[in-house]
Amino acid sequence: MTERTFSIIKPDATRRNLTGAINAVIEAAGLRIVAQRRVKLTDAQAKTFYEVHAERPFYGELVGQMTAEPVVVQVLEGDNAMAKYREVMGATNPKDAAEGTIRKLFALSIGENSVHGSDSLENAAIEIAQFFKAEDIVG
Ligand code: GDP
């Protein structure tokens, strides 16, 4: 089934000029980038986005990292896009990530792990709506 999922290329990756390299992995996996925008997240945007982690010990660090430098927010479209992108991203901790995944290739640590991808279709819809208007997504 054709789905849409939400992706963020995180500051550790934009800082190292890896946007194109990461997009190449995404496209090679058969996912289409149907919306994309570079943005510097505000503290409020990052806190809202990661609200589910508010009680976790790394929350402050995570919000700090996500607002430090620009990110690239994206909508990815394709067959089974949500689960497929989770596979292409690799495990949260790059030490556990499979060969060829974005996090194995590029991530620095569990915190600076280069990309975000929605973990359910329900969250994908919420996350997409936080950053994109319907008319800005061209499939
Ligand atoms: P994901 O869905 O694979 O991104 O992982 P989670 O939803 O569990 O965590 C969200 C994000 O929080 C991760 O991508 C990391 O950037 C960060 N994170 C998760 N666990 C840790 C941790 O133990 N330490 C730090 N510093 N960051 C973490």
Backbone and ligand atoms as CSV (ligand in chain L), in Angstrom:
chain,resi,resn,atom,element,x,y,z
A,1,MET,N,N,0.841,-1.192,0.000
A,1,MET,CA,C,0.000,0.000,0.000
A,1,MET,C,C,0.885,1.254,0.000
A,2,THR,N,N,0.560,2.224,-0.829
A,2,THR,CA,C,1.334,3.470,-0.846
A,2,THR,C,C,1.054,4.251,0.421
A,3,GLU,N,N,2.140,4.616,1.108
A,3,GLU,CA,C,2.045,5.349,2.370
A,3,GLU,C,C,2.935,6.589,2.313
A,4,ARG,N,N,2.716,7.479,3.290
A,4,ARG,CA,C,3.627,8.603,3.502
A,4,ARG,C,C,4.155,8.540,4.925
A,5,THR,N,N,5.447,8.832,5.060
A,5,THR,CA,C,6.033,8.901,6.387
A,5,THR,C,C,6.835,10.186,6.500
A,6,PHE,N,N,7.173,10.537,7.739
A,6,PHE,CA,C,7.876,11.794,7.998
A,6,PHE,C,C,9.322,11.506,8.376
A,7,SER,N,N,10.231,12.310,7.842
A,7,SER,CA,C,11.666,12.130,8.080
A,7,SER,C,C,12.296,13.456,8.478
A,8,ILE,N,N,13.302,13.374,9.341
A,8,ILE,CA,C,14.143,14.548,9.617
A,8,ILE,C,C,15.604,14.144,9.420
A,9,ILE,N,N,16.316,14.919,8.622
A,9,ILE,CA,C,17.781,14.813,8.592
A,9,ILE,C,C,18.281,15.755,9.683
A,10,LYS,N,N,18.908,15.165,10.700
A,10,LYS,CA,C,19.206,15.874,11.950
A,10,LYS,C,C,20.460,16.749,11.830
A,11,PRO,N,N,20.638,17.667,12.820
A,11,PRO,CA,C,21.771,18.605,12.765
A,11,PRO,C,C,23.146,17.955,12.631
A,12,ASP,N,N,23.349,16.790,13.248
A,12,ASP,CA,C,24.688,16.190,13.116
A,12,ASP,C,C,25.002,15.873,11.662
A,13,ALA,N,N,23.957,15.594,10.877
A,13,ALA,CA,C,24.141,15.265,9.456
A,13,ALA,C,C,24.198,16.512,8.579
A,14,THR,N,N,23.322,17.496,8.835
A,14,THR,CA,C,23.377,18.719,8.005
A,14,THR,C,C,24.715,19.438,8.234
A,15,ARG,N,N,25.205,19.388,9.473
A,15,ARG,CA,C,26.484,20.029,9.808
A,15,ARG,C,C,27.633,19.437,8.978
A,16,ARG,N,N,27.541,18.119,8.729
A,16,ARG,CA,C,28.614,17.437,7.969
A,16,ARG,C,C,28.305,17.383,6.471
A,17,ASN,N,N,27.297,18.160,6.042
A,17,ASN,CA,C,26.972,18.276,4.613
A,17,ASN,C,C,26.547,16.929,4.013
A,18,LEU,N,N,25.745,16.176,4.774
A,18,LEU,CA,C,25.359,14.821,4.354
A,18,LEU,C,C,23.929,14.736,3.824
A,19,THR,N,N,23.273,15.885,3.593
A,19,THR,CA,C,21.878,15.837,3.132
A,19,THR,C,C,21.760,15.030,1.832
A,20,GLY,N,N,22.610,15.323,0.885
A,20,GLY,CA,C,22.540,14.627,-0.406
A,20,GLY,C,C,22.873,13.148,-0.291
A,21,ALA,N,N,23.876,12.828,0.522
A,21,ALA,CA,C,24.267,11.425,0.698
A,21,ALA,C,C,23.125,10.620,1.325
A,22,ILE,N,N,22.449,11.230,2.304
A,22,ILE,CA,C,21.323,10.541,2.952
A,22,ILE,C,C,20.151,10.434,1.983
A,23,ASN,N,N,19.883,11.507,1.234
A,23,ASN,CA,C,18.802,11.428,0.237
A,23,ASN,C,C,19.076,10.344,-0.806
A,24,ALA,N,N,20.338,10.142,-1.143
A,24,ALA,CA,C,20.676,9.094,-2.116
A,24,ALA,C,C,20.313,7.710,-1.577
A,25,VAL,N,N,20.547,7.487,-0.275
A,25,VAL,CA,C,20.181,6.186,0.325
A,25,VAL,C,C,18.654,6.028,0.333
A,26,ILE,N,N,17.966,7.123,0.679
A,26,ILE,CA,C,16.497,7.094,0.705
A,26,ILE,C,C,15.952,6.747,-0.677
A,27,GLU,N,N,16.460,7.410,-1.701
A,27,GLU,CA,C,15.952,7.198,-3.059
A,27,GLU,C,C,16.341,5.824,-3.591
A,28,ALA,N,N,17.543,5.364,-3.230
A,28,ALA,CA,C,17.973,4.032,-3.688
A,28,ALA,C,C,17.072,2.943,-3.101
A,29,ALA,N,N,16.474,3.226,-1.943
A,29,ALA,CA,C,15.575,2.254,-1.304
A,29,ALA,C,C,14.179,2.280,-1.931
A,30,GLY,N,N,13.966,3.176,-2.885
A,30,GLY,CA,C,12.674,3.213,-3.571
A,30,GLY,C,C,11.672,4.163,-2.963
A,31,LEU,N,N,12.132,4.974,-2.007
A,31,LEU,CA,C,11.238,5.974,-1.407
A,31,LEU,C,C,11.377,7.286,-2.177
A,32,ARG,N,N,10.241,7.964,-2.383
A,32,ARG,CA,C,10.250,9.244,-3.098
A,32,ARG,C,C,10.153,10.386,-2.093
A,33,ILE,N,N,10.995,11.418,-2.256
A,33,ILE,CA,C,10.956,12.599,-1.388
A,33,ILE,C,C,9.928,13.541,-2.011
A,34,VAL,N,N,8.706,13.563,-1.443
A,34,VAL,CA,C,7.608,14.309,-2.067
A,34,VAL,C,C,7.394,15.687,-1.435
A,35,ALA,N,N,8.145,15.982,-0.366
A,35,ALA,CA,C,8.199,17.330,0.211
A,35,ALA,C,C,9.490,17.417,1.000
A,36,GLN,N,N,10.085,18.610,1.009
A,36,GLN,CA,C,11.375,18.773,1.713
A,36,GLN,C,C,11.611,20.253,1.996
A,37,ARG,N,N,12.065,20.538,3.208
A,37,ARG,CA,C,12.327,21.929,3.595
A,37,ARG,C,C,13.418,21.963,4.644
A,38,ARG,N,N,14.341,22.909,4.496
A,38,ARG,CA,C,15.384,23.092,5.512
A,38,ARG,C,C,14.897,24.142,6.496
A,39,VAL,N,N,15.027,23.851,7.774
A,39,VAL,CA,C,14.450,24.727,8.793
A,39,VAL,C,C,15.287,24.634,10.075
A,40,LYS,N,N,15.358,25.753,10.790
A,40,LYS,CA,C,15.994,25.706,12.113
A,40,LYS,C,C,14.878,25.602,13.136
A,41,LEU,N,N,14.805,24.472,13.806
A,41,LEU,CA,C,13.718,24.243,14.754
A,41,LEU,C,C,13.832,25.204,15.927
A,42,THR,N,N,12.699,25.719,16.366
A,42,THR,CA,C,12.680,26.488,17.608
A,42,THR,C,C,12.622,25.507,18.774
A,43,ASP,N,N,12.937,26.019,19.948
A,43,ASP,CA,C,12.851,25.209,21.161
A,43,ASP,C,C,11.432,24.636,21.311
A,44,ALA,N,N,10.434,25.466,21.055
A,44,ALA,CA,C,9.038,25.032,21.205
A,44,ALA,C,C,8.695,23.931,20.190
A,45,GLN,N,N,9.146,24.092,18.951
A,45,GLN,CA,C,8.880,23.057,17.927
A,45,GLN,C,C,9.512,21.723,18.321
A,46,ALA,N,N,10.765,21.763,18.773
A,46,ALA,CA,C,11.467,20.521,19.134
A,46,ALA,C,C,10.806,19.874,20.353
A,47,LYS,N,N,10.399,20.688,21.311
A,47,LYS,CA,C,9.753,20.142,22.516
A,47,LYS,C,C,8.414,19.489,22.158
A,48,THR,N,N,7.641,20.145,21.302
A,48,THR,CA,C,6.370,19.564,20.863
A,48,THR,C,C,6.618,18.250,20.128
A,49,PHE,N,N,7.602,18.280,19.235
A,49,PHE,CA,C,7.872,17.101,18.409
A,49,PHE,C,C,8.245,15.895,19.269
A,50,TYR,N,N,9.076,16.113,20.293
A,50,TYR,CA,C,9.575,15.002,21.115
A,50,TYR,C,C,8.851,14.906,22.470
A,51,GLU,N,N,7.640,15.443,22.525
A,51,GLU,CA,C,6.864,15.460,23.772
A,51,GLU,C,C,6.777,14.073,24.427
A,52,VAL,N,N,6.659,13.042,23.601
A,52,VAL,CA,C,6.538,11.674,24.096
A,52,VAL,C,C,7.758,11.273,24.941
A,53,HIS,N,N,8.906,11.942,24.728
A,53,HIS,CA,C,10.126,11.622,25.474
A,53,HIS,C,C,10.381,12.589,26.630
A,54,ALA,N,N,9.384,13.432,26.963
A,54,ALA,CA,C,9.593,14.515,27.931
A,54,ALA,C,C,10.130,14.038,29.276
A,55,GLU,N,N,9.768,12.834,29.676
A,55,GLU,CA,C,10.203,12.336,30.989
A,55,GLU,C,C,11.534,11.591,30.932
A,56,ARG,N,N,12.072,11.395,29.745
A,56,ARG,CA,C,13.309,10.613,29.620
A,56,ARG,C,C,14.519,11.472,30.013
A,57,PRO,N,N,15.562,10.831,30.551
A,57,PRO,CA,C,16.723,11.601,31.029
A,57,PRO,C,C,17.451,12.372,29.922
A,58,PHE,N,N,17.326,11.904,28.678
A,58,PHE,CA,C,18.064,12.546,27.587
A,58,PHE,C,C,17.257,13.632,26.873
A,59,TYR,N,N,16.049,13.931,27.376
A,59,TYR,CA,C,15.151,14.877,26.684
A,59,TYR,C,C,15.801,16.251,26.455
A,60,GLY,N,N,16.401,16.797,27.508
A,60,GLY,CA,C,17.012,18.130,27.393
A,60,GLY,C,C,18.122,18.143,26.354
A,61,GLU,N,N,18.941,17.093,26.402
A,61,GLU,CA,C,20.049,16.968,25.444
A,61,GLU,C,C,19.507,16.830,24.014
A,62,LEU,N,N,18.464,16.036,23.882
A,62,LEU,CA,C,17.859,15.799,22.567
A,62,LEU,C,C,17.307,17.103,21.976
A,63,VAL,N,N,16.568,17.849,22.785
A,63,VAL,CA,C,16.004,19.128,22.311
A,63,VAL,C,C,17.142,20.089,21.964
A,64,GLY,N,N,18.173,20.104,22.800
A,64,GLY,CA,C,19.331,20.966,22.535
A,64,GLY,C,C,20.010,20.620,21.224
A,65,GLN,N,N,20.183,19.321,20.976
A,65,GLN,CA,C,20.827,18.887,19.723
A,65,GLN,C,C,19.963,19.219,18.504
A,66,MET,N,N,18.669,19.031,18.637
A,66,MET,CA,C,17.769,19.226,17.482
A,66,MET,C,C,17.598,20.697,17.106
A,67,THR,N,N,17.922,21.598,18.048
A,67,THR,CA,C,17.763,23.036,17.774
A,67,THR,C,C,19.107,23.717,17.520
A,68,ALA,N,N,20.196,22.970,17.612
A,68,ALA,CA,C,21.533,23.571,17.526
A,68,ALA,C,C,21.826,24.118,16.136
A,69,GLU,N,N,21.396,23.401,15.125
A,69,GLU,CA,C,21.687,23.763,13.734
A,69,GLU,C,C,20.501,23.337,12.875
A,70,PRO,N,N,20.477,23.752,11.611
A,70,PRO,CA,C,19.313,23.417,10.783
A,70,PRO,C,C,19.090,21.919,10.620
A,71,VAL,N,N,17.841,21.578,10.364
A,71,VAL,CA,C,17.460,20.214,10.003
A,71,VAL,C,C,16.785,20.277,8.631
A,72,VAL,N,N,16.611,19.105,8.016
A,72,VAL,CA,C,15.819,19.016,6.787
A,72,VAL,C,C,14.620,18.130,7.093
A,73,VAL,N,N,13.422,18.722,7.024
A,73,VAL,CA,C,12.197,17.943,7.252
A,73,VAL,C,C,11.682,17.463,5.896
A,74,GLN,N,N,11.176,16.236,5.877
A,74,GLN,CA,C,10.797,15.612,4.608
A,74,GLN,C,C,9.537,14.768,4.750
A,75,VAL,N,N,8.829,14.620,3.642
A,75,VAL,CA,C,7.787,13.603,3.543
A,75,VAL,C,C,8.261,12.585,2.509
A,76,LEU,N,N,8.260,11.319,2.906
A,76,LEU,CA,C,8.674,10.231,2.021
A,76,LEU,C,C,7.454,9.408,1.643
A,77,GLU,N,N,7.373,9.035,0.387
A,77,GLU,CA,C,6.225,8.284,-0.108
A,77,GLU,C,C,6.691,7.000,-0.786
A,78,GLY,N,N,5.917,5.957,-0.608
A,78,GLY,CA,C,6.232,4.704,-1.292
A,78,GLY,C,C,5.433,3.555,-0.722
A,79,ASP,N,N,5.658,2.404,-1.342
A,79,ASP,CA,C,5.010,1.195,-0.874
A,79,ASP,C,C,5.529,0.890,0.529
A,80,ASN,N,N,4.618,0.769,1.503
A,80,ASN,CA,C,5.045,0.396,2.851
A,80,ASN,C,C,6.072,1.389,3.435
A,81,ALA,N,N,5.904,2.674,3.128
A,81,ALA,CA,C,6.957,3.673,3.384
A,81,ALA,C,C,7.371,3.771,4.849
A,82,MET,N,N,6.420,3.676,5.769
A,82,MET,CA,C,6.765,3.857,7.188
A,82,MET,C,C,7.750,2.773,7.637
A,83,ALA,N,N,7.378,1.526,7.464
A,83,ALA,CA,C,8.243,0.424,7.897
A,83,ALA,C,C,9.523,0.365,7.061
A,84,LYS,N,N,9.404,0.650,5.772
A,84,LYS,CA,C,10.587,0.605,4.904
A,84,LYS,C,C,11.621,1.630,5.364
A,85,TYR,N,N,11.159,2.845,5.705
A,85,TYR,CA,C,12.131,3.864,6.125
A,85,TYR,C,C,12.763,3.493,7.460
A,86,ARG,N,N,11.984,2.922,8.380
A,86,ARG,CA,C,12.575,2.473,9.650
A,86,ARG,C,C,13.701,1.474,9.382
A,87,GLU,N,N,13.495,0.613,8.377
A,87,GLU,CA,C,14.524,-0.372,8.022
A,87,GLU,C,C,15.755,0.329,7.433
A,88,VAL,N,N,15.509,1.292,6.542
A,88,VAL,CA,C,16.608,2.013,5.884
A,88,VAL,C,C,17.396,2.853,6.901
A,89,MET,N,N,16.699,3.390,7.921
A,89,MET,CA,C,17.364,4.184,8.965
A,89,MET,C,C,18.319,3.338,9.786
A,90,GLY,N,N,17.895,2.140,10.160
A,90,GLY,CA,C,18.672,1.295,11.059
A,90,GLY,C,C,18.341,1.566,12.516
A,91,ALA,N,N,18.929,0.754,13.401
A,91,ALA,CA,C,18.627,0.838,14.835
A,91,ALA,C,C,19.010,2.198,15.409
A,92,THR,N,N,18.303,2.592,16.491
A,92,THR,CA,C,18.522,3.894,17.137
A,92,THR,C,C,19.996,4.110,17.473
A,93,ASN,N,N,20.615,3.077,18.060
A,93,ASN,CA,C,22.047,3.137,18.382
A,93,ASN,C,C,22.844,2.626,17.178
A,94,PRO,N,N,23.689,3.474,16.591
A,94,PRO,CA,C,24.407,3.049,15.379
A,94,PRO,C,C,25.253,1.788,15.580
A,95,LYS,N,N,25.635,1.523,16.829
A,95,LYS,CA,C,26.401,0.291,17.103
A,95,LYS,C,C,25.582,-0.951,16.785
A,96,ASP,N,N,24.257,-0.826,16.874
A,96,ASP,CA,C,23.363,-1.965,16.615
A,96,ASP,C,C,22.788,-1.942,15.200
A,97,ALA,N,N,23.111,-0.917,14.424
A,97,ALA,CA,C,22.473,-0.747,13.108
A,97,ALA,C,C,23.079,-1.699,12.070
A,98,ALA,N,N,22.227,-2.202,11.199
A,98,ALA,CA,C,22.668,-3.145,10.165
A,98,ALA,C,C,23.495,-2.432,9.099
A,99,GLU,N,N,24.350,-3.216,8.455
A,99,GLU,CA,C,25.179,-2.705,7.349
A,99,GLU,C,C,24.302,-2.042,6.292
A,100,GLY,N,N,24.771,-0.933,5.761
A,100,GLY,CA,C,24.069,-0.274,4.666
A,100,GLY,C,C,22.969,0.670,5.102
A,101,THR,N,N,22.619,0.651,6.386
A,101,THR,CA,C,21.578,1.574,6.863
A,101,THR,C,C,22.179,2.970,7.052
A,102,ILE,N,N,21.301,3.974,7.061
A,102,ILE,CA,C,21.759,5.362,7.197
A,102,ILE,C,C,22.523,5.549,8.503
A,103,ARG,N,N,22.001,4.981,9.578
A,103,ARG,CA,C,22.668,5.185,10.869
A,103,ARG,C,C,24.001,4.446,10.936
A,104,LYS,N,N,24.084,3.258,10.322
A,104,LYS,CA,C,25.378,2.556,10.286
A,104,LYS,C,C,26.389,3.366,9.472
A,105,LEU,N,N,25.916,3.939,8.372
A,105,LEU,CA,C,26.814,4.675,7.481
A,105,LEU,C,C,27.256,6.007,8.085
A,106,PHE,N,N,26.332,6.711,8.771
A,106,PHE,CA,C,26.596,8.119,9.079
A,106,PHE,C,C,26.474,8.524,10.546
A,107,ALA,N,N,25.729,7.783,11.377
A,107,ALA,CA,C,25.446,8.278,12.733
A,107,ALA,C,C,26.707,8.315,13.592
A,108,LEU,N,N,26.723,9.276,14.528
A,108,LEU,CA,C,27.872,9.455,15.416
A,108,LEU,C,C,27.666,8.745,16.747
A,109,SER,N,N,26.426,8.698,17.222
A,109,SER,CA,C,26.120,8.140,18.543
A,109,SER,C,C,24.612,7.918,18.636
A,110,ILE,N,N,24.162,7.358,19.764
A,110,ILE,CA,C,22.719,7.120,19.939
A,110,ILE,C,C,21.941,8.439,19.917
A,111,GLY,N,N,22.543,9.502,20.395
A,111,GLY,CA,C,21.879,10.809,20.387
A,111,GLY,C,C,21.990,11.489,19.031
A,112,GLU,N,N,23.200,11.515,18.492
A,112,GLU,CA,C,23.438,12.147,17.181
A,112,GLU,C,C,23.376,11.056,16.108
A,113,ASN,N,N,22.150,10.651,15.815
A,113,ASN,CA,C,21.988,9.480,14.947
A,113,ASN,C,C,21.387,9.831,13.579
A,114,SER,N,N,21.625,11.055,13.153
A,114,SER,CA,C,21.487,11.500,11.744
A,114,SER,C,C,20.085,11.629,11.178
A,115,VAL,N,N,19.159,10.748,11.576
A,115,VAL,CA,C,17.812,10.814,11.005
A,115,VAL,C,C,16.733,10.454,12.023
A,116,HIS,N,N,15.556,10.990,11.766
A,116,HIS,CA,C,14.330,10.578,12.454
A,116,HIS,C,C,13.378,10.002,11.419
A,117,GLY,N,N,12.614,9.003,11.800
A,117,GLY,CA,C,11.531,8.499,10.958
A,117,GLY,C,C,10.362,8.095,11.821
A,118,SER,N,N,9.156,8.392,11.378
A,118,SER,CA,C,7.954,8.075,12.166
A,118,SER,C,C,7.909,6.586,12.496
A,119,ASP,N,N,7.362,6.279,13.702
A,119,ASP,CA,C,7.298,4.878,14.117
A,119,ASP,C,C,5.912,4.259,13.971
A,120,SER,N,N,4.948,5.026,13.442
A,120,SER,CA,C,3.625,4.470,13.126
A,120,SER,C,C,2.988,5.384,12.085
A,121,LEU,N,N,1.973,4.877,11.398
A,121,LEU,CA,C,1.286,5.718,10.409
A,121,LEU,C,C,0.531,6.852,11.101
A,122,GLU,N,N,0.038,6.559,12.288
A,122,GLU,CA,C,-0.675,7.589,13.053
A,122,GLU,C,C,0.271,8.745,13.398
A,123,ASN,N,N,1.466,8.403,13.896
A,123,ASN,CA,C,2.439,9.447,14.211
A,123,ASN,C,C,2.934,10.140,12.945
A,124,ALA,N,N,3.054,9.399,11.851
A,124,ALA,CA,C,3.486,10.008,10.591
A,124,ALA,C,C,2.537,11.145,10.204
A,125,ALA,N,N,1.250,10.902,10.305
A,125,ALA,CA,C,0.262,11.926,9.929
A,125,ALA,C,C,0.370,13.150,10.840
A,126,ILE,N,N,0.560,12.903,12.141
A,126,ILE,CA,C,0.697,14.018,13.100
A,126,ILE,C,C,1.964,14.817,12.805
A,127,GLU,N,N,3.066,14.113,12.561
A,127,GLU,CA,C,4.363,14.777,12.347
A,127,GLU,C,C,4.372,15.538,11.021
A,128,ILE,N,N,3.813,14.938,9.974
A,128,ILE,CA,C,3.735,15.628,8.673
A,128,ILE,C,C,2.953,16.930,8.840
A,129,ALA,N,N,1.841,16.859,9.562
A,129,ALA,CA,C,0.974,18.038,9.730
A,129,ALA,C,C,1.660,19.134,10.550
A,130,GLN,N,N,2.632,18.740,11.393
A,130,GLN,CA,C,3.350,19.768,12.169
A,130,GLN,C,C,4.213,20.654,11.255
A,131,PHE,N,N,4.628,20.128,10.104
A,131,PHE,CA,C,5.595,20.865,9.275
A,131,PHE,C,C,5.142,21.174,7.850
A,132,PHE,N,N,4.127,20.490,7.339
A,132,PHE,CA,C,3.757,20.701,5.939
A,132,PHE,C,C,2.259,20.917,5.771
A,133,LYS,N,N,1.930,21.862,4.858
A,133,LYS,CA,C,0.555,22.005,4.411
A,133,LYS,C,C,0.312,20.994,3.304
A,134,ALA,N,N,-0.917,20.581,3.164
A,134,ALA,CA,C,-1.244,19.559,2.155
A,134,ALA,C,C,-0.759,19.961,0.768
A,135,GLU,N,N,-0.897,21.268,0.426
A,135,GLU,CA,C,-0.518,21.684,-0.938
A,135,GLU,C,C,0.982,21.720,-1.176
A,136,ASP,N,N,1.767,21.603,-0.107
A,136,ASP,CA,C,3.228,21.586,-0.261
A,136,ASP,C,C,3.796,20.178,-0.434
A,137,ILE,N,N,2.904,19.191,-0.429
A,137,ILE,CA,C,3.327,17.807,-0.641
A,137,ILE,C,C,2.868,17.400,-2.033
A,138,VAL,N,N,3.845,17.164,-2.905
A,138,VAL,CA,C,3.516,16.873,-4.305
A,138,VAL,C,C,4.013,15.468,-4.635
A,139,GLY,N,N,3.086,14.539,-4.680
A,139,GLY,CA,C,3.446,13.138,-4.887
A,139,GLY,C,C,3.528,12.777,-6.371
L,1,GDP,P1,P,14.110,6.284,17.063
L,1,GDP,O1,O,12.649,6.088,16.794
L,1,GDP,O2,O,14.974,5.173,16.528
L,1,GDP,O3,O,14.616,7.647,16.629
L,1,GDP,O4,O,14.326,6.206,18.652
L,1,GDP,P2,P,13.468,6.728,19.908
L,1,GDP,O5,O,12.088,7.148,19.479
L,1,GDP,O6,O,13.596,5.700,20.974
L,1,GDP,O7,O,14.267,8.007,20.404
L,1,GDP,C1,C,14.147,9.249,19.758
L,1,GDP,C2,C,15.506,9.908,19.673
L,1,GDP,O8,O,15.967,10.218,20.976
L,1,GDP,C3,C,16.602,9.035,19.077
L,1,GDP,O9,O,16.618,9.035,17.667
L,1,GDP,C4,C,17.850,9.671,19.652
L,1,GDP,O10,O,18.248,10.834,18.915
L,1,GDP,C5,C,17.388,10.093,21.030
L,1,GDP,N1,N,17.734,9.076,22.024
L,1,GDP,C6,C,17.110,7.880,22.249
L,1,GDP,N2,N,17.717,7.207,23.250
L,1,GDP,C7,C,18.739,8.009,23.670
L,1,GDP,C8,C,19.737,7.881,24.692
L,1,GDP,O11,O,19.798,6.896,25.417
L,1,GDP,N3,N,20.620,8.923,24.810
L,1,GDP,C9,C,20.550,10.041,24.014
L,1,GDP,N4,N,21.440,11.030,24.190
L,1,GDP,N5,N,19.624,10.189,23.050
L,1,GDP,C10,C,18.740,9.192,22.879
